[in-house]
Amino acid sequence: MKKTIPFLLFAVLFFACHQSNKTSIVFLDEHVIQDSMQFKNSILGGFSGIDYANNSFYLVVDDAEKPRYVKANIVIQSDKIKNIKFKNVVFL
């Protein structure tokens, strides 16, 4: 019984301090680029991830032989992708 009380007290305090931050994601648009598009001696396509930092988008190409990421500017207007301008390719 003495061991149960501290455990219950810990559980109550732990769950009482929990804050719920809800994150949501909304699908805006789809943008298809040209198949096998060449850019700076690299073929673009097969993007497996995207991230946003420092006012740029970073698109991941997880090619087994030449993994890389592509830095790009994506212009979004009225919840639609208006334009994608690729800026740089970095091989990993």
Secondary structure, 3 states (H helix, E strand, C coil): CCCHHHHHHHHHHHHHCCCCCCCCCCCCCCCCCCCCEEECCEEECCEEEEEEECCEEEEEECCCCCCEEEEEEEEEECCEEEEEEEEEEEEC
